[in-house]
Amino acid sequence: MTSSTSGGEGPIESLSAVTLTTPDMAAAVAFFDALGFSMLYGGPEEEFTSYAVGQGYLNLQPGAWTSTADVVWGRVIIWVDDVDAMHARAIAAGYHPLTDPIDAPWGERYFHITDPSGHELSFARRLATD
C-alpha cells in the first residue's frame, strides 16, 4: 500500500461530483440558482439536477428524512472568486449564512451556510500569500 501526502500524486486524480439528497427539489434548486450555480440539466420538478462546479459537478436527487436535524454528513467546500460577494448574494436572496466571512489560520477566507435540505456548505477562497 502506497500513500502520498504531497498532493496530486497517487491513484486518485480528482473529485468528479458530489450528490446531495433533498426532500424538496424545488427549494434546493431555488437555493443553488439564487447563489449563481450554473444548471446543466434537471430543475425543480425533475428527479435529478446537476450543476457545473469548476470541472466537477454538484448534483441533487430526491431523498427523504423526517427533518433536516436528521442530516449528519459533513460539509462541501466550494471555492469562489469572491467570498464576500457570495455572502452578500446569499443574504440578498433571503438566505441566512451560519457565519460571516472570516480569514482562517489555514489560509482561506470562508463562510458557512446551510441549504434548504440541511447540507452545510462552505464558500471559500485561498488567501493571497506574499
Phi and psi in degrees as GROMACS dihedral restraints (atoms count N, CA, C in turn):
[ dihedral_restraints ]
;  ai    aj    ak    al  type     phi  dphi    fc
    3     4     5     6     1  -111.1    20    10
    4     5     6     7     1   138.0    20    10
    6     7     8     9     1  -126.8    20    10
    7     8     9    10     1   155.9    20    10
    9    10    11    12     1  -138.7    20    10
   10    11    12    13     1   133.4    20    10
   12    13    14    15     1  -110.5    20    10
   13    14    15    16     1     2.3    20    10
   15    16    17    18     1   -82.7    20    10
   16    17    18    19     1   -10.8    20    10
   18    19    20    21     1    80.3    20    10
   19    20    21    22     1   137.1    20    10
   21    22    23    24     1    80.8    20    10
   22    23    24    25     1   -10.9    20    10
   24    25    26    27     1  -104.4    20    10
   25    26    27    28     1   159.2    20    10
   27    28    29    30     1   102.6    20    10
   28    29    30    31     1  -174.3    20    10
   30    31    32    33     1   -78.0    20    10
   31    32    33    34     1   -15.3    20    10
   33    34    35    36     1   -88.9    20    10
   34    35    36    37     1   120.3    20    10
   36    37    38    39     1   -92.4    20    10
   37    38    39    40     1   -48.7    20    10
   39    40    41    42     1  -167.8    20    10
   40    41    42    43     1   169.1    20    10
   42    43    44    45     1   -97.4    20    10
   43    44    45    46     1   119.9    20    10
   45    46    47    48     1   -81.5    20    10
   46    47    48    49     1   -45.1    20    10
   48    49    50    51     1  -157.5    20    10
   49    50    51    52     1   156.6    20    10
   51    52    53    54     1  -121.3    20    10
   52    53    54    55     1   130.9    20    10
   54    55    56    57     1  -113.8    20    10
   55    56    57    58     1   122.9    20    10
   57    58    59    60     1  -105.7    20    10
   58    59    60    61     1   139.9    20    10
   60    61    62    63     1   -91.8    20    10
   61    62    63    64     1   151.2    20    10
   63    64    65    66     1  -145.1    20    10
   64    65    66    67     1   137.7    20    10
   66    67    68    69     1   -80.8    20    10
   67    68    69    70     1    -9.4    20    10
   69    70    71    72     1  -140.4    20    10
   70    71    72    73     1    89.9    20    10
   72    73    74    75     1   -59.9    20    10
   73    74    75    76     1   -40.4    20    10
   75    76    77    78     1   -61.5    20    10
   76    77    78    79     1   -43.8    20    10
   78    79    80    81     1   -67.2    20    10
   79    80    81    82     1   -39.6    20    10
   81    82    83    84     1   -65.5    20    10
   82    83    84    85     1   -44.7    20    10
   84    85    86    87     1   -62.7    20    10
   85    86    87    88     1   -42.6    20    10
   87    88    89    90     1   -60.0    20    10
   88    89    90    91     1   -41.1    20    10
   90    91    92    93     1   -62.2    20    10
   91    92    93    94     1   -54.3    20    10
   93    94    95    96     1   -68.1    20    10
   94    95    96    97     1   -34.6    20    10
   96    97    98    99     1   -63.6    20    10
   97    98    99   100     1   -44.2    20    10
   99   100   101   102     1   -63.0    20    10
  100   101   102   103     1   -30.6    20    10
  102   103   104   105     1   -85.5    20    10
  103   104   105   106     1    -0.3    20    10
  105   106   107   108     1    92.8    20    10
  106   107   108   109     1    13.6    20    10
  108   109   110   111     1   -67.2    20    10
  109   110   111   112     1   146.6    20    10
  111   112   113   114     1   -97.1    20    10
  112   113   114   115     1   110.2    20    10
  114   115   116   117     1   -74.5    20    10
  115   116   117   118     1   132.6    20    10
  117   118   119   120     1   -92.6    20    10
  118   119   120   121     1   -42.3    20    10
  120   121   122   123     1  -164.5    20    10
  121   122   123   124     1   167.2    20    10
  123   124   125   126     1   102.9    20    10
  124   125   126   127     1  -150.1    20    10
  126   127   128   129     1   147.9    20    10
  127   128   129   130     1  -178.0    20    10
  129   130   131   132     1   -63.1    20    10
  130   131   132   133     1   -23.6    20    10
  132   133   134   135     1  -105.2    20    10
  133   134   135   136     1     4.4    20    10
  135   136   137   138     1   -94.7    20    10
  136   137   138   139     1   164.3    20    10
  138   139   140   141     1   -86.4    20    10
  139   140   141   142     1   -11.7    20    10
  141   142   143   144     1  -153.1    20    10
  142   143   144   145     1   132.9    20    10
  144   145   146   147     1  -130.8    20    10
  145   146   147   148     1   139.1    20    10
  147   148   149   150     1  -130.5    20    10
  148   149   150   151     1   135.2    20    10
  150   151   152   153     1  -117.0    20    10
  151   152   153   154     1   145.0    20    10
  153   154   155   156     1   -77.9    20    10
  154   155   156   157     1   135.4    20    10
  156   157   158   159     1  -137.0    20    10
  157   158   159   160     1    96.4    20    10
  159   160   161   162     1    59.9    20    10
  160   161   162   163     1  -126.5    20    10
  162   163   164   165     1   -92.6    20    10
  163   164   165   166     1     2.4    20    10
  165   166   167   168     1  -114.1    20    10
  166   167   168   169     1  -163.6    20    10
  168   169   170   171     1  -140.0    20    10
  169   170   171   172     1   147.2    20    10
  171   172   173   174     1  -116.4    20    10
  172   173   174   175     1   119.2    20    10
  174   175   176   177     1  -111.4    20    10
  175   176   177   178     1   152.1    20    10
  177   178   179   180     1  -124.1    20    10
  178   179   180   181     1   138.5    20    10
  180   181   182   183     1  -145.2    20    10
  181   182   183   184     1   155.3    20    10
  183   184   185   186     1   -62.8    20    10
  184   185   186   187     1   144.6    20    10
  186   187   188   189     1  -165.1    20    10
  187   188   189   190     1   141.7    20    10
  189   190   191   192     1  -117.6    20    10
  190   191   192   193     1   145.6    20    10
  192   193   194   195     1  -151.8    20    10
  193   194   195   196     1   167.5    20    10
  195   196   197   198     1   -76.1    20    10
  196   197   198   199     1   -27.5    20    10
  198   199   200   201     1  -161.5    20    10
  199   200   201   202     1   162.2    20    10
  201   202   203   204     1   -66.6    20    10
  202   203   204   205     1   -17.7    20    10
  204   205   206   207     1   -66.3    20    10
  205   206   207   208     1   -20.5    20    10
  207   208   209   210     1   -76.8    20    10
  208   209   210   211     1   -13.5    20    10
  210   211   212   213     1   -82.3    20    10
  211   212   213   214     1   110.5    20    10
  213   214   215   216     1  -132.1    20    10
  214   215   216   217     1   108.5    20    10
  216   217   218   219     1  -149.1    20    10
  217   218   219   220     1   -27.3    20    10
  219   220   221   222     1   132.0    20    10
  220   221   222   223     1  -144.0    20    10
  222   223   224   225     1  -150.4    20    10
  223   224   225   226     1   143.3    20    10
  225   226   227   228     1  -101.4    20    10
  226   227   228   229     1   130.8    20    10
  228   229   230   231     1  -107.7    20    10
  229   230   231   232     1   123.1    20    10
  231   232   233   234     1  -119.4    20    10
  232   233   234   235     1   122.6    20    10
  234   235   236   237     1   -81.3    20    10
  235   236   237   238     1   135.8    20    10
  237   238   239   240     1  -128.2    20    10
  238   239   240   241     1   162.8    20    10
  240   241   242   243     1   -67.1    20    10
  241   242   243   244     1   -37.9    20    10
  243   244   245   246     1  -142.2    20    10
  244   245   246   247     1   104.4    20    10
  246   247   248   249     1   -61.7    20    10
  247   248   249   250     1   -44.7    20    10
  249   250   251   252     1   -65.5    20    10
  250   251   252   253     1   -38.0    20    10
  252   253   254   255     1   -66.4    20    10
  253   254   255   256     1   -39.2    20    10
  255   256   257   258     1   -66.3    20    10
  256   257   258   259     1   -39.5    20    10
  258   259   260   261     1   -60.6    20    10
  259   260   261   262     1   -46.9    20    10
  261   262   263   264     1   -63.3    20    10
  262   263   264   265     1   -38.0    20    10
  264   265   266   267     1   -63.6    20    10
  265   266   267   268     1   -42.7    20    10
  267   268   269   270     1   -61.6    20    10
  268   269   270   271     1   -45.1    20    10
  270   271   272   273     1   -64.7    20    10
  271   272   273   274     1   -43.1    20    10
  273   274   275   276     1   -62.1    20    10
  274   275   276   277     1   -29.4    20    10
  276   277   278   279     1   -83.5    20    10
  277   278   279   280     1    -0.8    20    10
  279   280   281   282     1    92.7    20    10
  280   281   282   283     1    10.6    20    10
  282   283   284   285     1   -94.7    20    10
  283   284   285   286     1   159.8    20    10
  285   286   287   288     1  -121.7    20    10
  286   287   288   289     1    94.8    20    10
  288   289   290   291     1   -56.4    20    10
  289   290   291   292     1   150.2    20    10
  291   292   293   294     1   -74.9    20    10
  292   293   294   295     1   -27.2    20    10
  294   295   296   297     1  -139.1    20    10
  295   296   297   298     1   160.2    20    10
  297   298   299   300     1   -83.6    20    10
  298   299   300   301     1   160.9    20    10
  300   301   302   303     1   -59.6    20    10
  301   302   303   304     1   139.2    20    10
  303   304   305   306     1  -145.3    20    10
  304   305   306   307     1   148.7    20    10
  306   307   308   309     1   -88.6    20    10
  307   308   309   310     1   121.8    20    10
  309   310   311   312     1   -92.7    20    10
  310   311   312   313     1   152.0    20    10
  312   313   314   315     1   -64.8    20    10
  313   314   315   316     1   -18.0    20    10
  315   316   317   318     1   -87.0    20    10
  316   317   318   319     1     4.8    20    10
  318   319   320   321     1    97.3    20    10
  319   320   321   322     1    23.2    20    10
  321   322   323   324     1  -127.7    20    10
  322   323   324   325     1   149.4    20    10
  324   325   326   327     1  -101.3    20    10
  325   326   327   328     1   134.8    20    10
  327   328   329   330     1  -155.3    20    10
  328   329   330   331     1   166.9    20    10
  330   331   332   333     1  -147.6    20    10
  331   332   333   334     1   157.8    20    10
  333   334   335   336     1  -109.8    20    10
  334   335   336   337     1   147.7    20    10
  336   337   338   339     1  -148.1    20    10
  337   338   339   340     1   150.9    20    10
  339   340   341   342     1  -106.3    20    10
  340   341   342   343     1   131.7    20    10
  342   343   344   345     1   -77.0    20    10
  343   344   345   346     1   170.9    20    10
  345   346   347   348     1   -59.4    20    10
  346   347   348   349     1   -19.5    20    10
  348   349   350   351     1   -91.8    20    10
  349   350   351   352     1    -3.0    20    10
  351   352   353   354     1    96.9    20    10
  352   353   354   355     1     5.3    20    10
  354   355   356   357     1   -78.9    20    10
  355   356   357   358     1   132.7    20    10
  357   358   359   360     1   -87.9    20    10
  358   359   360   361     1   128.7    20    10
  360   361   362   363     1  -117.6    20    10
  361   362   363   364     1   145.5    20    10
  363   364   365   366     1  -121.5    20    10
  364   365   366   367     1   124.4    20    10
  366   367   368   369     1   -99.6    20    10
  367   368   369   370     1   125.7    20    10
  369   370   371   372     1  -142.6    20    10
  370   371   372   373     1   165.3    20    10
  372   373   374   375     1  -151.8    20    10
  373   374   375   376     1   136.1    20    10
  375   376   377   378     1   -64.0    20    10
  376   377   378   379     1   135.6    20    10
  378   379   380   381     1   -74.0    20    10
  379   380   381   382     1   144.6    20    10
  381   382   383   384     1   -66.1    20    10
  382   383   384   385     1   138.5    20    10
  384   385   386   387     1  -111.9    20    10
  385   386   387   388     1   143.6    20    10
